[in-house]
Amino acid sequence: MVSLNMLIDTEGGSEYTVADATTWLAEAGFSTVNSRPLIGGYTTIYATK
């Protein structure tokens, strides 16, 4: 539902998968990349450079 809301409520809005963000962070030189689920179906991604 969040993805649908992003498409409806924002011009050109979208979301990215955890795998996408993990890949981008690793390519940017972050050594440790982790994710953790949050309340309400959200996810946080944290990384160490």
Buried (B, 14 or more C-beta within 10 A) or exposed (E): EEEEEEEEEEEEEEEEEBEEBBEBBEEEEBEEBEBEEEEEEEEEBEBEE
